[in-house]
Amino acid sequence: MTAIIEELDPDHRAVELPPPPSSGRRGTSRRTSRRAGNGPTKRTAGDWVVLLVAIVLGFFIAVPFLLILVNSFKSPADYNTSGPLTLPTEFYFDGIVAFWERVDFPQKLWNSVFISGLVAVFAVALSMFNAFALGIGRVKGRLWIVVLILLANMLPQEVLLYPLYFMFKQVGLYDSQWAVIIIFTVIQSAFGTYLLASVYSTFPKEMLEAASLDGASRWQILWRVVYPISRPTLSVLLIFFFIWTWNEFLIPLTFLVSNDTQTVPVAITVLQGDRLMDVTTTSASALLGLIPTLVFFLIFQRTLTRGITAGAVK
């Protein structure tokens, strides 16, 4: 055995063995001391005040939705007897059924989803292309272009009604859903361009120069470098554009005259104007118009949260 050792290590060097593993008690004591040092901090009076204010604000925001939910299942007689602040004595579904049948709600729901979905996708794509040219391409007069887009986004819709009406009447797109899609795509992309241009202008130049030196074209830089990094921001814009377009009323009311092309908010208002609904049916119509956007928000809530907090932590 000694001969084998001398043959392998003739200089008789000392071989250092690894230290024995520490005992469980010592590790436990260290973890205990760390936990004790990083214990929960006590809430201050300011934290409780902020929490109380948030609860009060949340209550006032939730009250209208609760009233809509309660009065949607009341009969007209029950509403006239007990008022809007009491719970229904029995569930009354005739208001929901009446509104569903009078306005052909599935058709109006599809119109709103079709218009809002296409506007969200087209507006995000157009915003990304414009912002890439302004924020990374550095076109001439970039600052004035961004200021002009911001000013155009601040114009009220009432100012745009007559020029848009005359233009789409001439091209034969009046009373067409594509007229509303084109209008809101331009309006929403103006805001998206202003937001993304400031985001893209802060991109690291070293990353873009490295991609360019590797032989990437402008198109490849956009889709392989810029788009993956800005995907959370684009997701937030997509959700906001969908909800904003869904809730629009004035322009769809002006350009969607036929019953087959109207959206949910327009259908609710037109039916109310015909005086064919009582208070409970009106609440039922508001509830049916609210449920799709609420479901959409709940589905994409995690995406929205990740997109908003993406830039908070590096």
ROSE-532058 format. One record per residue: residue in one letter; z negated, y, x negated of N, C-alpha, C in turn. Coordinates in steps of 0.001 Angstrom, whole numbers, plus 524288, in hexadecimal, padded with zeros to 5 digits. Atoms other than C-alpha are relative to their C-alpha. Layout:
% ROSE-532058
AZYXZYXZYX/...
END
This chain:
% ROSE-532058
M800007FB4B7FCC380000800008000080000804D87FCAB/T8003C7FB89803997FC798093C7F4E18051D800AC7FD35/A7FAF57FFA7802AA809348060A7EE1F8040A8026D80381/I7FC3C7FDBC7FC5A810CB809567FA387FF34805DA8007B/I8012C7FA6A7FF92809E1816707FB56801C1802E17FB2F/E7FE677FD6D804DD80C35819847ECEC805E68004C7FF9C/E7FA517FFE78004681A72815F37EE4C8023A8043B80390/L7FE127FBFC7FC6681C2D81EE07FA0E7FE578056C7FE53/D802027FADF80188813DD829EA7F4AA7FDA37FF807FA94/P80218800EC805518128C828D47E5BB7FC47804377FE3C/D8036E7FBBD801C480BDA836007E44E7FABC7FFE7802AE/H80505800727FD33800BA831BB7ED4E7FE8B80524802A2/R801317FB0D7FD4C801F983DFF7F5827FCA07FEE8804C8/A8036F800997FB797F7DC840087FFE68031E80114804F5/V7FD487FF717FB007FD3E83E2480D607FC288022C803EE/E803757FD807FC367F75E847488174F8010A7FDBD80566/L7FF9B802167FABE7F4AB84147824567FF228045C803F2/P800E37FBE67FC097F54B84953830CE7FA6D7FFE6801E4/P805737FFCF7FE327E82784DEB835D57FF687FD0680514/P800E3802F97FB2E7E21F845CA840998002B803A2804B5/P7FFCE7FCB07FB4C7E41E84AA884E4D7FA95801C180188/S8050C7FDC37FE727D99285378853757FE017FD2B804C7/S80278802C17FBA97D01584DED85D1B80101802DF80513/G7FF1B7FDA97FADE7D1938506986B817FC0A8042380159/R804057FC217FEAE7C4CA857E286C348014B805537FDBB/R7FED77FB008027A7C924862318627F80479802C0802E3/G7FBB27FD9D7FD1A7D61686450869A97FE42801F18054D/T801EB7FE5C7FAE37CEFA864E1876867FCE5805007FFA1/S803267FB46800987C57A86F008716A80372804BB7FF07/R7FC787FB97800FB7D0B48775686C6A802AF801BF804F8/R7FD707FE977FB1F7D7CD876A1879537FC3A802A1803B8/T803E67FD9C7FC997CB46879D8880617FEF08059C7FE78/S801077FAA6801C97C8EF885B3877E6804978038980141/R7FB7F7FCC27FEAD7D6E088A5787A1F8000480160805C5/R800327FEF07FA687D588888EE888B37FBD28040B80148/A804307FC3F7FEFB7C8C9890408884480193805787FE50/G7FE6B7FAD9801DD7CF0289B3988079804388026B8034E/N7FBBA7FE077FCCD7DAD389C68889867FEE37FF35805CA/G8016B800AF7FA907D3A189BAF896608024E8043F8036A/P7FDCA7FC247FC627D8188A3008A2917FCF0805197FFD1/T802757FAE28000F7D5688B16A8A2517FE748019D8057D/K801DF7FE207FAF07CE178B8198AD44803A7804368020E/R7FCB97FC027FD857D5BF8C02D8B6E97FD058052480053/T802557FAD97FFAD7D3478CEA68B690800A08022E80584/A7FF937FD847FAD77D1DC8D7C48C22880595801B180124/G7FA8F7FE7B7FF367DFBD8DC998C007803687FB74801B6/D7FCFE804907FE637E51C8CEC48C1357FF287FEB7805BD/W8011B801107FA7F7DE528CCDA8CE4280284804168038F/V7FD7B7FBE67FCE27E3828D9E88D32F805DD7FEF58007C/V7FA63801367FFE17F1718D6328CF6C801097FB5680395/L7FF628048E7FCAD7EFC48C8F98D6097FF6280167805C4/L800D17FE5D7FA987EA8B8CF5B8E26D804A08031F80215/V7FB717FCEE7FE627F5D08D9088E2E5804B67FC78800EE/A7FBA5803A87FF547FF988CDF08E11E7FF777FCDD8050A/I800DC802F17FB247F96A8C64F8EC4B8012780360804BF/V7FF0F7FC737FB977F9CF8D2228F54E805DE800F9800B3/L7FA597FF237FFAE8080C8D4F68F209802CF7FB26801F8/G7FDA4804D67FE2180BA48C6B08F3F77FF157FF28805D0/F8012C8008E7FA73804F88C6DA9013B8039C8036F80348/F7FCA87FC787FD0180C9A8D2C0905E7805BD7FE5B7FFB8/I7FAA1801EC8005B819488CCC1900F7800C47FB408037E/A7FF87804D47FCFC816828BFE2907ED7FF6F800DB805DC/V800F47FF1D7FA6A812A58C5F79150B8050A7FFFB80332/P7FB31800347FCC8820A08C897919EE802407FA8780083/F7FDF18054D7FFB8824CF8BAC89168C7FCAD7FC8E80396/L80362802FD7FC7F819038B51A91D76800E780170805B3/L7FEE97FE607FA9D81BE38BD35929A1805227FDAF801ED/I7FB068025F7FE81829F28B874929B07FF4E7FA3980129/L800CF8059A7FF4A825768AA61928377FD017FED880502/V80335800F87FB5881B4C8AB5C9330A8030D80122804FB/N7FD507FE6F7FB36823C88B27A93CEE805197FD14800E6/S7FB3D803097FF3882F8E8A9AB93AA17FF227FB608039D/F80130804977FCD7828B189EAD941DE7FCD580177804D5/K8028E7FE407FB368236E8A6C194D42804088009680455/S7FCAB7FEF07FB81829258A75995ACA7FF8B805C680172/P800737FA7F7FE6482C178B4DE9607F7FB268011680347/A804AF7FF377FCD1821288B31796A667FB167FFFC7FCA8/D8047E80030803868178B8AF5F95FBE7FFA2804EF7FCB8/Y800037FB2C8031981B988BB25957B57FE2F804A080348/N801927FBA77FCA581A028C478963367FA457FFBB8017B/T8057B800A17FE7B80CA68BED89664D7FC40800F27FB71/S803B27FFD2804608063A8BD88958ED80182803C87FBB3/G7FE757FC598041680E288C6C695062801F07FD367FB1B/P7FD9B80257804AB813E98C4AC942D17FC297FDE67FBFF/L803B5801538041F807438C25893B407FD0B7FAEF800F6/T802C9804D17FECE802828B5D8941B1803977FB507FF2B/L7FD0F804CD800A8806A48A7D793F7C8024C7FE4080535/P7FDAC801D57FB1180FB08A1A2949937FCAB7FBCA8028B/T802F0804087FD2C809288999195409802D47FAC37FFE1/E7FCCE804AE800938146188FBE95312804FE801767FD19/F7FB537FEFC8030B8203688E6994A80804BD80080803A2/Y7FB7C7FEB47FCB482C4189488950AE804C7800507FC74/F7FB66800568036483943890D794A66804F7802288028B/D7FB4C7FE2B7FD5884288896C8954648024A804D87FD64/G7FDFE7FB5C802AB843858A36D94CA7803687FE917FB5F/I7FCE9801BF8047E8484D89C6C940708050B7FD75801D7/V7FB5C802A47FDFF851A5894009485F803D7803F280247/A7FC987FC167FDA7856E389FD394FB8802F6803167FBD8/F7FD4F7FD1880429859C18A77C94362803DC7FC7F7FD1E/W7FC93803AA802C485F9E89B7593CC78052F7FF5A802DF/E7FB49800F37FCF8869438997D947D080323804F6800F3/R7FD2F7FB2D7FEAF86C918A7AA94AD380354801F87FB83/V7FD287FDCF8047A870C08AB6D93D20802EF7FBE17FCE3/D7FDBD8044580322875A089E15938747FDCC8005D7FA71/F802CE7FF0B804E286B8789E9D92D938021A7FCE17FB5E/P7FDCC802B6804A28715E893D4924E3804BA802BF7FDB5/Q7FB767FD2F801FB87E0F89B95923EF7FE5D804F97FD20/K801E17FB3280292876C78A83C920AE7FD2C7FEB47FAF2/L802B280198804C286E728A0FD916D3803EC7FEAF7FBB0/W7FC098014B803E487A7789B9E90FFF802BA804F27FE01/N7FD8C7FB21801B4880AD8A92D90FB47FC94802D97FC0B/S803877FD5680399874A48AEF3909297FFA47FD1F7FACB/V8004880308804DB873A88A3D28FF4B80511800877FCEB/F7FAEA7FF9C8029B8823D8A4958FC48800A0805507FD5A/I7FF5B7FAC28022E882588B34E8FA3E7FC12800F47FBA0/S804117FEF2803E98756E8B4218F2DF800C27FCAB7FB20/G7FF398036380484878788A8778EA2680489801BA7FC97/L7FB8C7FE458031C885E88AD398E60A7FEF98053F7FD67/V8014C7FAEE8025A881038BB108E3DE7FC6C7FF487FB4D/A803A3800E280459875E48B6188DB4D802D17FDD77FB37/V7FD3D802678046787ED58ADAE8D2E2803DD803D97FD94/F7FC167FC5B8020C889D18B7B68D1A87FD78804B37FD61/A802867FB658023A880848C3138CF217FD727FEC57FAC0/V802608017C805018792F8BBC08C45D804317FF4B7FBCF/A7FBC9800C2803CD885E98B7BA8BDBF802558053A7FE56/L7FDC57FAE88015288B808C5848BE7F7FC2F803457FCD3/S803F47FD1E802FF87EBA8CB5D8B99F7FFBF7FE127FA63/M80045802298054187E938C2208AE03804B2801AF7FCBB/F7FB577FE57802E388C948C5638AA1D7FFB8805CB7FE93/N8005F7FA668010B88A668D40C8AB797FBD3801337FBED/A8043B7FEFF803AD87D728D3B48A4408014A7FE0D7FA89/F7FE60801EA80531883518CB988993D8038F803F67FD50/A7FC877FC0B8024988DD48D5E4897517FD0A804EF7FE89/L802D17FB27801038842C8E128898007FB947FF427FC0B/G80490800B780352878508DB68891318012D7FD9A7FABB/I7FEBB802AD804E187EBA8D2E7886B980545801C47FDD9/G7FAE57FE3D801C688CE98D71688648800128059D7FE0F/R8007E7FA9B801B1888B88E53B884968051980307800E9/V7FB537FD077FEBA894498EB5688BBC7FEDD805CC7FF71/K800A17FA5F800A2896A58F9D388A067FE098027080518/G802377FD7C7FB6988F06902938931D7FC4E7FC8480303/R80371803C07FD638853B8F7D6895F47FBC0802BA8031F/L804517FD557FD6187A3D9013F8996D801CC8028F8050F/W7FE1B7FD5C7FB5188275908F78A3108019A7FC168042A/I7FE968040D7FC318877A8FC978A96F7FB207FDE0802B6/V804E1801F47FDBB879948F78A8AB6F7FDA380409803AF/V8020F7FBDE7FC9A8754C904BA8B0FC803338006180503/L7FCA57FFD37FB5B88107904CC8BA347FEDF7FB6A803A5/I8014D8048E7FCC887DC68F7018BED87FAC6800CB802BD/L805217FF037FDA986F9F8FB028C12880064803ED80470/L7FF5E7FC1A7FBD9873AF906F88C8FB802D17FDAB804BB/A7FD42802847FBA987D288FEDC8D1177FC687FC4C80300/N803A98038A7FD68872508F52A8D3EE7FC07802EA80358/M803C47FCEB7FD12869BE900288D923802518027D804E3/L7FD997FDB67FB6487394904718E3757FE487FD16804E6/P80165802B87FB2186F2A901888F16F804CD7FD748026B/Q7FBA9802D87FDA7877698F7F98F915802D38032B80429/E7FD7B7FCD47FBFB87A03901FC903BE804808033E7FDCC/V7FBD77FCF98027088243909C38FA1D804E57FCA87FF2D/L7FBA8803728013A88AD28FDEB8F752802B07FDC3804CF/L7FDFB802B67FB6688D538F9B5905538059B8019280150/Y7FAC57FE647FE5589930901FE908D78042E7FEBE7FBEC/P7FBED8018B803CA8A0A99005D8FBEE800F97FA207FFEB/L7FF47805AC8000589E348F1BA8FC17802A17FE1D804FD/Y7FD8E801747FB0E8A1D08F0AB90A6A805D38012E7FFDC/F7FA7D7FE92800408AEA68F7E990830802F77FC6E7FC32/M7FD538032D803E88B1E58EFEE8FC05800E07FA6F801ED/F7FF68805647FE388AF5C8E278901D7803357FFA880506/K7FC937FFEA7FB768B6318E67390E68805B07FFFD7FE4B/Q7FAA77FFBB801EA8C2588E96990684801D77FAD57FDAA/V7FE71804EC8028E8C2478DC8B8FF037FF6D7FB5080395/G800618043F7FC488BF898D45C90B1E7FB497FC7F7FF6A/L804BF80320800AD8B1EC8CFA4907637FB89801C380388/Y804177FE607FC578AA848D68A9123C7FEC17FB80803B3/D801F98045D7FCE68A2638CD2091A66800D47FAD47FD2D/S7FFAA804B38032D8A2EB8C36790F437FB2A7FFA87FC88/Q80491800B780350897A58BDA7907B98011E801697FA58/W7FEA77FEB78056389F018BFF08FB177FF66805CE7FEE6/A800F47FA70800C789DEB8CE8C8FD1F7FA55800FC7FE7B/V805967FF708013D88F0D8CD938FD257FEC57FD9A7FAB7/I800EC802818051588F638C43E8F18A801C0803857FB8C/I7FE0A7FC9380422897AC8CD8D8E9737FC86804CD7FF62/I8033D7FB3E8003988F638D9718ECF77FAD27FEEA7FD53/F805268010C802338825A8D3358E9BF8004C7FDBA7FA83/T7FF5A801BC805668878D8CCAA8DD8680033804A97FC4F/V7FFAF7FB438034188ADE8DA138D8187FACF802DC7FFE5/I804F87FD237FFC187E288E0398DCC47FBC77FD387FCD3/Q80411802E5802CE875578D5788D787801307FFB37FA27/S7FEAB800598058A87CD48D4498CAB57FF11805247FD27/A8013E7FB058028687AA88E2C68C82C7FA647FFF57FDF4/F8056D8007A801C986C0F8E0688C7967FF737FBDD7FBC1/G8005780419803ED86DD98D3B98C01880242801A37FAC8/T7FDBA7FE15804E1876928DA4D8B60F7FC48803B27FD34/Y803BB7FC5B8026186CAB8E5168B3D87FB6D7FD1D7FD90/L8047D802E580213861B28DB438B1E88018B7FCAC7FB52/L7FE7F8038A80434869088D1758A97980207802E57FB35/A7FE0E7FD138048186F538DBE08A0F07FB8B801817FC5D/S8048B7FEBC8033F861E68E02089C477FDB77FB287FD76/V801F8804E48024385E0A8D1E789A11803847FE2D7FB8E/Y7FC56801D5803F486A4C8CE5C8928680030803967FB3C/S7FFF07FC6D8047F869448DA75889FC7FBAC7FECE7FC1B/T804558016A8037D85CAA8D4CE8842B800C47FAAA7FD79/F7FF0D805118026A862DC8C7EE87FFC80014800837FA0D/P7FFE37FFC4805C4860D78C4E58716E8059A7FFF97FDEC/K7FABF7FFB78022386CF88C8FE86A0C801127FB7C7FC40/E7FF3980445803AF86AB28BE5785FED802057FB1B802BC/M7FE4C8049A7FD2186C6A8B3C386A3B805BC8007280192/L7FA947FF387FE6A879158B98B86F43803A87FFED7FB54/E7FCBD80006804AF87E578BBC68617C800897FA7C7FDC9/A7FFB380563801DE87AFD8ADCE85DB1803C87FCCA8034A/A7FC4F802CC7FCA28825A8A8908696980596801B47FEF2/S7FAC07FE168013788DDF8B14186615801FA7FDE07FACE/L7FE68802258050B88DF98AC95857F48014B7FA3980056/D7FED1805887FF4588E1089E8B85CAF805287FF1F802D9/G7FAE88007C7FD7E89AF68A167863687FFE580048805E0/A8005C7FFAD7FA4E8960A8A38B8714E802D3804E4801E8/S7FD637FB907FD9689E6B8AC49879C17FC39802E180395/R803437FD077FC608993C8B678883347FE6D7FCAA804AA/W801228035F7FB8589A338ACD188E5D7FBFA7FBD77FE9B/Q803C0803F2801A1892E18A267886BE7FA9F8025E7FEF8/I8050F7FD64800D2888438AC1A882C27FD55801068053B/L8023F7FEEE7FAD5886758AFB48910C7FDB17FB168026A/W801AA804A37FD2F8854F8A1C98962F7FC5D7FC7D7FCE0/R80336803808032A87EB989AFC88AA47FB488029F7FD8D/V804637FD3C80260875858A58F885BE7FD4480386803F9/V802507FC127FC91873758B07E88F8C7FE3D7FD948052B/Y8014F802317FAE1873C28A8C289C377FB287FC747FFE2/P804BE803457FFED8699F89E3C898727FAFA803207FF4B/I804C47FCF7800E5860058A880893A37FE9A80345804C8/S800FC7FC8F7FB81861928B15C89F897FFF87FD1B80529/R7FFED802F37FB1E861948A6678A9917FB568012F80388/P8044D7FE9A7FC71853CD8A9858AEB0800D68052F802C5/T7FEF87FAF67FD888579A8B7B18B1258044E7FF9180411/L7FBC2800C77FC458642B8B37D8B7D47FE127FD1C804DD/S8022A802CB7FB8485C6F8AA358C07F7FCF9803A980391/V802E67FC327FCDD8538A8B53E8C4DE803C38038280304/L7FC1D7FCC47FD4F85F508BDC98C8028029E7FCFE8046B/L7FD868032E7FBED865878B2AA8CFAB7FC8C7FFAB804D6/I8039D8005F7FB91859678B1218D8307FF8980536802C9/F800797FAD97FD97857E98BFBC8DA73804F880185802E7/F7FB127FE9A7FD6F866538C1A68DDA3800AC7FCFE80518/F7FF91803197FB38865E08B69C8E7927FC8A802408044B/I803A37FE087FC07859DA8BC038EE95801908057C801BA/W7FE647FAB67FE9085E968CA288EE1C804B97FFEA8039A/T7FB55800497FCB686BCB8C6858F3CF7FEB77FDA18054D/W8018C802687FB06865828BE018FE327FDA080412803AD/N802BA7FC2F7FCC085D4F8C9789031280341804D68013F/E7FCCD7FB5F7FEFB868808D34C903468019E80024805BA/F7FEE77FF787FA6D86B908D8C5910A28046A803DB8012E/L7FC6C7FBD47FE698737E8E56391104805B17FE997FEF7/I7FA90801468014A87FD98E121909E9801EA7FB2F802F8/P7FE29804597FCB6880928D3A89108A800B280189805B8/L7FF647FE477FA9887E918DA5E91DB68050F8030C800B9/T7FB4B7FCCD7FF9F889EE8E38791AD9804FA7FCD17FF5A/F7FB31802BD801618939D8D9C591542800957FAB2802A9/L7FFB28051A7FD69890588CD4991CCF7FF65800DC805E0/V800017FECC7FA6F894308D00D92ACA8000D7FB0C8034B/S7FF8E804D07FCEF897AA8C27792F837FAE97FCEC7FFE6/N804C4803187FF9F88CE18B97D933F87FFF47FB867FC21/D7FFB98048080385891AA8AE7892B287FEFC801707FA50/T800A67FE65805758902D8B67C91EAB7FAC48029F7FEED/Q804DB7FD13800AA882DA8BCD3920DB7FBE17FCD77FD27/T8045F80263802C8876CF8BA1A918A77FB347FFCC80380/V804BE8009E7FCE4869198B6F691D527FD8F8054C8016D/P802427FAF67FE69863928C50091CA980350802E880401/V7FC9A7FD617FC3786F708CA48923EB7FF997FD6880558/A80061802D17FB0886E848BFBD92E617FAE68013F802C5/I8050F7FEBD7FD99860178C2A29309E8002F8056480272/T7FFEF7FAA07FE0F862798D13593244803BC8009780493/V7FC3B7FF977FBB886E858CFBC93AE07FDC97FDA6804FD/L80242802737FB64867618C693944077FB878034580235/Q804127FC807FE1F85BDB8CFE7944C480258804B2802C3/G7FD7B7FB8A7FD7D865228DAE89481B802197FEB680564/D7FE27801987FAD886A698D3179538E7FB987FF46803EE/R8049C8007C7FCA085C838D2869591E7FFC17FAA68029D/L80036805567FE0585D438C3E995AA87FB377FD107FE14/M80484802AF8023C850808C0F4953A07FB06802E28015C/D805287FDB87FF5A842358C315956847FD45800197FABA/V802D97FF5D804E98379D8C52B94C667FF6A7FAD37FD24/T800D08050B8028B8350D8B6DD949C7805217FDD87FDD0/T7FAF9801BE802148438C8B3B79484280189803337FB3F/T7FF037FCB980495844B48BF2D93EEC7FCE27FE107FB4B/S803298022D8043F8398E8B99E936DD802427FAD27FE1F/A7FD97804F980182840248AC559370C804E4800E57FCC1/S7FB557FECF8031384CD28B25D932247FE92801E57FA87/A801BF7FE4280529845888B930927257FE037FB757FCBF/L801F480495802D783EF68AC569238D804897FCA47FDFF/L7FB7F80311801B584BF08A51D923128030D802C47FBB2/G7FD5A7FD2A8042C851BA8AFE191ABC7FCF0800257FAF3/L803577FFD88049D8462B8AF7B911717FFA97FAC77FD39/I800D78052B802468453E8A0D490F50803E27FEBC7FBA4/P7FC62801698044A851DB89F28907327FECE802C27FADE/T8013C7FD35804DA84E3E8A9C68FD6C7FAD67FE1A7FDB6/L804F88020D801EC840608A47E8FC8D800C27FAC17FD54/V7FEE48050E8026884569896CD8F9C8802DD800C07FAD5/F7FD267FEED804D184EE689C298EFAE7FC5C801F97FBC2/F803AD7FDF0803E0843EA8A3A18E8FD7FC5B7FBC07FE08/L8038480429801A983AEA897D18E8C7802C67FC1D7FC70/I7FD17803A7803478459288F408E2F2800A5802297FA80/F7FEEC7FD9F8050E84872898D68D7FE7FB678033B7FDF8/Q8048C7FD07801B683A9B89E028D6327FEE17FF187FA38/R801088012C8057E838C68970F8C92F8041F802897FC7A/T7FBD67FD7A80301845EB89BF98C45B7FF0E805DD7FFA2/L801157FA6E7FFFD8423C8A9C48C84D7FB7B801577FC65/T804837FF0280355835108A8FC8C17E801647FF647FA3E/R7FE6A800C28057183AFC8A3998B4FB80389804637FE20/G7FC7C7FBD9801948457C8ADED8B4EF7FD42805297FF19/I802D97FB14800A383C058B9338B6A47FC917FFEB7FB22/T803908006080470832998B4418AC39802B17FE217FB05/A7FD4D80216804A583D238AFB88A2AE7FF8A8039E7FB60/G800467FC568044E83C9F8BC1B89AB27FA8B801A37FE86/A805587FE618012982DE48BD5189AC47FDD67FD597FB22/V801F2802FB8047D82B728B2CA89073804A37FE727FCB2/K7FBC58016E8037E8340A8B0B9884A47FF6B7FA487FE70/
END
